[in-house]
Amino acid sequence: MIAAAPAIENLTLNIIQEIHVRSSITATLAALLEQMGPANEGQNGSPMPMTLEPWPGGRWFRDLGSRDGHFWGHVQAIKRPTLLEITGPLFASSPFLSNLQYRLSEQQDGTLITFRHTALGMLSDEQRKGVSTGWLHILSRIKVRAESANSRSASVQ
């Protein structure tokens, strides 16, 4: 028995999210790299440290030790402090290719992060439901990290 191919709209994903951060663009990028790397965590707050090599071709992966882990993607482009772009399978263990873009722009009172996740491939219904909230969780953690770094540096002066 051959199953019918899924409709194209069931094979694509397009998420756009924005968040305003009350911190400099440089501090916001540093917080983004930290949050996506060693400070990464699951939606339930459990630590999920990742390695993010912040240069073109750099890997983004989770190291479980003993040469075990999960490859999430490669840095496709980085242009400090305004762009981080990653391409790869991310969290999916199925035919799935994603492009993530974090675009940072200076605003009068901080930084605007515009996040876009565009993908093509097979996702389970559960993954599709969780992906949007997962990215929002990461964006909110970046905001907290950047703004708290901003307040720490202000209190030192």
C-alpha positions in Angstrom: 0.0 0.0 0.0 1.3 3.4 -1.0 0.3 6.4 1.1 -0.7 9.6 -0.6 1.9 12.3 -0.6 1.2 15.1 1.9 0.0 18.4 0.5 2.8 21.0 0.0 1.4 23.3 2.7 1.9 20.4 5.2 5.6 20.2 4.1 6.4 23.9 4.7 6.9 26.0 7.7 7.1 29.8 7.9 7.3 31.5 11.3 8.1 35.1 11.9 8.4 36.5 15.4 9.7 39.9 16.7 10.8 41.0 20.1 12.0 44.3 21.4 15.0 44.2 23.7 16.0 47.2 25.9 19.7 46.7 25.4 22.4 47.6 22.8 22.6 45.7 19.6 26.1 44.3 20.6 24.8 43.1 24.0 21.7 41.6 22.4 23.8 39.6 19.9 26.1 38.4 22.7 23.0 37.3 24.6 21.6 35.5 21.5 24.8 33.6 21.0 25.0 32.6 24.7 21.3 31.6 24.8 21.6 29.5 21.7 24.8 27.9 22.9 25.8 27.0 26.4 22.8 28.7 28.1 20.2 26.9 25.9 17.4 25.2 27.7 14.2 23.3 26.9 10.8 24.8 27.1 10.4 23.3 30.6 13.5 25.2 31.7 15.7 22.1 31.8 19.3 22.8 30.7 20.0 21.8 27.1 23.5 23.2 26.5 24.5 23.5 22.8 27.7 24.4 21.0 27.4 27.2 18.5 30.5 28.0 16.5 29.8 31.7 15.5 31.5 31.8 12.1 30.5 30.9 8.6 30.3 27.1 8.4 30.4 26.8 12.2 28.3 24.0 13.7 25.4 24.2 16.0 25.0 20.9 17.9 24.2 19.3 21.2 27.1 17.3 22.7 25.9 14.5 24.9 29.4 13.3 25.7 31.1 10.0 24.7 31.0 11.2 21.1 27.2 11.2 21.1 24.9 14.1 20.3 22.6 15.8 17.8 23.6 18.0 14.9 21.2 21.0 14.5 22.8 23.0 11.7 25.6 25.1 10.3 26.0 28.9 10.5 25.2 30.0 6.9 25.9 33.6 7.6 27.0 35.9 10.4 27.4 39.6 10.1 28.1 41.1 13.6 26.0 42.6 15.1 23.0 42.5 12.7 22.6 38.9 11.4 22.9 35.2 12.4 21.6 32.7 9.9 21.6 28.9 10.4 20.6 26.1 8.1 20.1 22.5 8.9 17.7 19.8 10.2 17.4 21.4 13.7 15.4 19.2 16.1 13.9 16.9 13.4 14.9 13.3 12.9 13.1 13.2 9.5 13.7 14.7 6.1 13.6 18.4 7.1 15.7 21.4 6.1 15.4 24.7 7.9 16.7 28.2 7.6 16.8 30.4 10.7 17.4 34.1 10.5 18.0 36.4 13.5 18.1 40.0 12.2 19.0 42.6 14.7 18.3 46.3 14.2 19.0 49.3 16.4 16.0 51.1 17.7 15.9 54.3 19.7 15.5 52.5 23.0 17.2 49.2 22.3 17.3 46.4 19.7 14.6 44.8 17.6 15.1 41.1 16.9 13.2 39.8 13.9 13.3 36.0 13.8 12.3 33.9 10.8 12.2 30.1 10.6 11.5 28.8 7.1 11.5 25.1 6.5 10.6 22.3 4.1 10.1 18.7 5.1 8.3 16.3 7.3 7.2 17.3 10.8 5.0 15.5 13.1 1.9 17.3 14.4 3.5 17.5 17.8 6.6 19.1 16.5 4.6 21.5 14.4 2.6 22.6 17.5 5.7 23.1 19.6 8.0 24.8 17.2 6.4 28.3 17.5 6.3 28.3 21.2 9.8 27.0 21.4 11.3 29.8 19.4 9.3 32.3 21.4 10.8 30.8 24.6 14.3 31.3 23.2 13.6 34.9 22.1 12.2 35.7 25.6 15.3 34.2 27.3 17.6 36.3 24.9 15.6 39.4 26.0 16.0 38.6 29.7 19.7 37.8 29.3 20.5 41.0 27.3 18.4 43.3 29.5 19.9 41.8 32.7 23.4 42.2 31.3 22.5 45.8 30.5 21.3 46.4 34.0 24.4 44.7 35.5 26.7 46.9 33.4 24.8 50.1 34.4 25.1 49.3 38.1 28.9 48.9 37.8 29.3 52.4 36.4 
